[in-house]
Amino acid sequence: MKTQISKASHGLAKYSEEYRQQALELWRKSGRSANKVAAELGIRPSLLYKWSTDARQTQEGHGAREARGVAELEAEISRLREENTKLLEQREVLKKSLGILSEMPPRGMPKSKP
């Protein structure tokens, strides 16, 4: 049984993403070997294996990127909260020191003699 999926003609074949997905779907749903499906489609079996690996890595990559993105954002939020706490403490210290340094010494204190 010849399968009807249109593919690129002559020369170095460049297969569209749609063609690749259709070929992989046919292979998975048919229950036949990659060799038999590839022969029907007129491609090498290694292409089916490569496309399958690429599709799996793409799917895993999206999930990893999202998870990594969330983890990175949480780490940055934590770091920024710590930095914010530290800066607030420094600001309070500066306010107190400014108040202390700007106080006038009490009048009427005797001057020290040399």
C-alpha positions as CSV (number, residue, x, y, z in Angstrom):
1,M,0.0,0.0,0.0
2,K,1.5,3.3,-1.1
3,T,0.9,6.2,1.2
4,Q,-0.2,9.5,-0.2
5,I,1.9,12.2,1.3
6,S,3.4,14.8,-1.0
7,K,7.1,15.3,-0.7
8,A,9.8,17.5,-2.3
9,S,10.9,16.4,-5.7
10,H,14.3,16.2,-7.3
11,G,17.7,17.3,-5.9
12,L,18.7,17.6,-2.3
13,A,15.3,17.2,-0.7
14,K,14.1,19.7,1.9
15,Y,11.1,18.4,3.6
16,S,8.5,20.7,5.1
17,E,7.7,20.5,8.8
18,E,4.2,19.4,7.8
19,Y,5.6,16.5,5.8
20,R,7.8,15.5,8.6
21,Q,4.9,15.5,11.1
22,Q,2.7,13.5,8.7
23,A,5.5,10.9,8.1
24,L,6.1,10.5,11.9
25,E,2.4,10.2,12.5
26,L,2.1,7.5,9.8
27,W,5.0,5.6,11.3
28,R,3.7,5.8,14.9
29,K,0.0,4.9,14.1
30,S,0.8,2.2,11.5
31,G,2.7,0.0,13.9
32,R,5.1,-0.9,11.1
33,S,8.8,-0.7,11.1
34,A,10.6,2.5,10.2
35,N,12.1,0.6,7.2
36,K,8.7,-0.3,5.8
37,V,7.2,3.2,6.3
38,A,10.3,4.9,4.9
39,A,10.3,2.6,1.8
40,E,6.6,3.6,1.2
41,L,7.5,7.2,1.5
42,G,10.6,7.0,-0.6
43,I,12.9,8.2,2.1
44,R,15.7,6.7,4.2
45,P,14.7,5.2,7.6
46,S,17.4,7.2,9.3
47,L,15.4,10.3,8.4
48,L,12.4,9.0,10.4
49,Y,14.6,8.3,13.4
50,K,16.2,11.8,13.1
51,W,12.9,13.6,12.8
52,S,11.5,11.6,15.8
53,T,14.6,12.6,17.9
54,D,14.3,16.2,16.8
55,A,10.6,16.3,17.6
56,R,11.2,14.8,21.1
57,Q,14.0,17.2,21.9
58,T,11.9,20.1,20.7
59,Q,9.1,19.1,23.0
60,E,11.4,18.5,26.0
61,G,13.3,21.7,25.3
62,H,10.1,23.8,25.5
63,G,9.2,22.3,28.9
64,A,12.8,22.7,30.2
65,R,13.0,26.3,29.0
66,E,9.8,27.2,30.8
67,A,10.8,25.4,34.0
68,R,14.3,27.0,33.8
69,G,12.7,30.4,33.2
70,V,10.5,30.1,36.3
71,A,13.4,28.9,38.5
72,E,15.6,31.7,37.3
73,L,12.8,34.3,37.9
74,E,12.2,32.9,41.4
75,A,16.0,33.0,42.2
76,E,16.1,36.6,40.9
77,I,13.1,37.6,43.0
78,S,14.7,36.1,46.1
79,R,18.0,37.9,45.4
80,L,16.2,41.2,44.9
81,R,14.3,40.8,48.1
82,E,17.5,40.2,50.0
83,E,19.1,43.2,48.3
84,N,16.1,45.4,49.1
85,T,16.2,44.4,52.8
86,K,19.9,45.3,52.9
87,L,19.4,48.6,51.3
88,L,16.5,49.5,53.7
89,E,18.8,48.7,56.6
90,Q,21.6,50.9,55.1
91,R,19.1,53.7,54.6
92,E,18.0,53.6,58.3
93,V,21.6,53.6,59.4
94,L,22.3,56.7,57.3
95,K,19.3,58.5,58.6
96,K,20.4,57.9,62.2
97,S,24.0,58.9,61.5
98,L,22.8,62.1,59.8
99,G,20.7,62.9,62.8
100,I,23.6,62.3,65.2
101,L,26.1,64.3,63.1
102,S,23.8,67.2,62.5
103,E,23.1,67.8,66.3
104,M,24.6,70.9,67.7
105,P,26.8,70.4,70.8
106,P,25.1,71.7,73.9
107,R,26.0,75.3,74.7
108,G,27.8,76.3,77.8
109,M,30.2,73.5,77.9
110,P,33.6,74.6,79.1
111,K,36.3,74.6,76.5
112,S,39.2,72.3,77.2
113,K,42.5,74.0,78.1
114,P,45.7,73.0,76.4
